[in-house]
């Protein structure tokens, strides 16, 4: 859908929980083109570069999802609609180790495809470099800088 529960931090958790839900229930995760998830992710990761059909293929492969363009495509599937608040509050039955391992892999996949300031969002807006703060702090030596980030 297009509705979200909260802001970017919640939305990212909702997406990660959707991935987890699909894994826990052995189902294919479908993401509607134009949905909140498709607006959120390319702003920070997996920006559109070049041919959009190639981008979609890369996006689907990287995250093991299926992009749904038209509602008619949903007829091929048994759809399980879940609102974003339910996704945010989703608790997996996996062990903590299995849960953490899967979430770590999903986050690693995103950060292996972080935006560098090249490419666009689906709406055609330019993306920003996810590391521009580091570049601003360390200047021309940012590639060799050793640093840690702590979010509290």
N, C-alpha and C positions, 0 to 999 in steps of 0.2 A: 504494500500500500504506500500511500504518500505521507501518512501521519507518523509523527515520531513522538517519543516520550522523552523529554529532556533535550539536552544539547549534545554537542559533538562527543563528549566523553561517554555519556549514556548510549548514544547511537553506536559508537564503536563496540561497547560491551554487548549491545543487542545483536550486532552482526556476529561477533565472536560466539555468542550463545546460540545463534541460529545455526552456525557451522557445527557447534557441539551437539545441538538437538538433532541435526540431520545425521550425524555420526552415531549418536546414541540409539537412534531409531532405525538406522540402516535405510535411510531414504535420500533421495536426490533433493538438494536444496535448489529451489528456483528463485531467482531474483528478477522482479519485474523491471524492465527497462524504464527509466524515468522515476523509479522509486527513490525513497530517501537513501537507501544503501547505494544505489547507483549515482546519486548526487554526492554522497559523502566520500566514498573511497577514492575516486579519481582526483579529488582535490589534494590528497596527500600521497596516494600510492597509485601505481598503474595508470598514469596519465595516458591520454589518447595521443599516440604518435603514428603518423602515416595512415594507412588504410584502416577504416573502422572495423571492417569484418575481421581483419587480422588481429586487431586489438581485442575484439570480443572473444576470439578463439583463445588468445593468450590469457585473458581475464578468467574465462571459464576453466581453462586448464590449470592455472596457478591456484585457484581457490576451490576447484572441484564443484563448481556450481553450474547451473543452466540459466542463461539469460532468456527471459520470456518477453517477447516484443508485443504480442497481441493476446488479448484475453481468450481468443478462440484457441490458441495453443494449449491452454490449460485443460481442454477437453481430453487431451491424451493422458492426463495424469489424475490420480486421486489426490486432490488438493487438501492440505491441512492448513487452514488459515490460522495464523497466530498474530495477535497484536503486539506492538513493540513493548508495552509494559510487561506483558507475559514473558517476552524474550529477555528483558532486563532481569526479571526475577527468576528465570529458569535455573533450576538446580539439577545438575547431572547426577546420575546414580553411579558414575564411574568412580574408581578409587581416586584419591587425591593425586597420586602419581600419574595415573593414566590421563586424568583431566588436565593436569599441568603440562604434561608432555604434548597433548594435542593442541592446547591453547598456545604453547610456546612455538609449535610448528606453524600455526596459523599466523602468529605475530611475526615470526621469522620470514615467512613468505611475503607478508606485506612489506617489511623493511628491506628485503632483497630487491624490491621493486619500488623504492621510494622515489618521489618526484625530485628532479634536479633542476626544475625551472624550464624544462623543455616539454613540449606537448600541451594539451588542453584538457579541460573537463569535457563532459559530454555536451554541455551547453556551448562549447567553443571558447570559453574563457581560458586565458593562459594560467598555467599553474605556477606555484612558487617553489623555490628550492627548499626542501625540508631542512637543509643544513645551513641556511643563510645566517642563522644566529651564531653558529660555530665559526663560519667564515668571518663574520663581523667581529667576533671576539679575538680570533687568532690571526686574522689577515692572511697574508700569502703563505704562512706556515701552517695553515689549518689541516693540511693533509697529514702532517707529521705530529700534530698535537696529541698529547695523551690527556684525556679528561674523563670525568665521570659526571653523570647526571643523576640527581636525586630529586624525585618528585614527592612532595609532602602535602 
